[in-house]
């Protein structure tokens, strides 16, 4: 089932396998960004973290991903949320 993304704030899309390989947990992410249940979603092999309204927290998370060996674009990708509210955006892994 595709995941819907929110406009106006970035969402990180992460390959589930890469997230687990790097040793991250949902609890770590929830704690560092103070996320709600709707802001950390898993569907199949894709994790959507966001929307993230905390710019500093987003930067720290991106740095943590890269430091752990995850590769931008290959393992995770940031969707900026820069599209109009009248447009729905859906994602799913293949």
N, C-alpha and C positions, 0 to 999 in steps of 0.2 A: 504494500500500500504506500503511495507517495506521501511524503511529509510536506506540509504547507509551511512556508516561511513568511515571516512578518516583515513588512516594509518599515523603513525608518531607523533600523538599528541592525548591526551586523549579527550574523549567525555563522558559527563554525560548523562545517560538515566534515566529519571524520570517518574514515574507514574503521569499522568495529575491530577488525583484526589488528590493525596498526595501533589503535588505542589500547587494546589488551596487551599486545606485544611490548609496548612501552611501559606497562605496569601502572597505568592510570586507573583510577576508580571513580565511579560516579560521586562518591562521598567527597573525595578531594576537590572535584570540580564544583560541586554544590556549595561546599564550605568556602572556597576561595571567591566565588562569584555571587554567593547568596541567591541561588537559583530556586525557582519554583518547580514543581513536577512538570509543568508544561514547557519549561525552558531546557529540559534535558530529555530528549526523546530518542528512542531506538526503534528502528524499523528494518528488519532484515539485517543486512551488513552495513547499515549506515546509522551514524549517530549525528543528531542535530543539537548543538549547544547554542541556545539563544532564543530570542534576541538578547544580545548583551548590551546593556546600557552603560556599563562601567568601562570607560576607555582604558583606564589604567589596568584594571583586571584583565581586559582583553589582551593588552600588550604583554602582561606577565604570563598569561596562558600560552600565547603564541611562542614566547621565548622558552617556556618550559617544554612545549612540544618539540621545538627545534633542538633544544639541549638534550632531550631524551633520544634523539636520533630520528624522529619523525621528519619526513620531508614534505615541505610545502608543495602543493599541487598533487604529488603522488599519494600522500597519506591524509592530508587535510587541506581544506580550502575555506577561505573566508568569503561569504556572500555579504556584501556591504549593506544590503537593505535599501539601496538607492534606486527605488522604483516607486511609481505612484501607488497610493493606497487602493485605487480601483482595479489594480492588476494583481491577480493571484499567481504565485509561483510555487510549483510543486517539484520535489526532488525524490529520487529513489536510486539505490545502487543497482548496478547491473553486473 
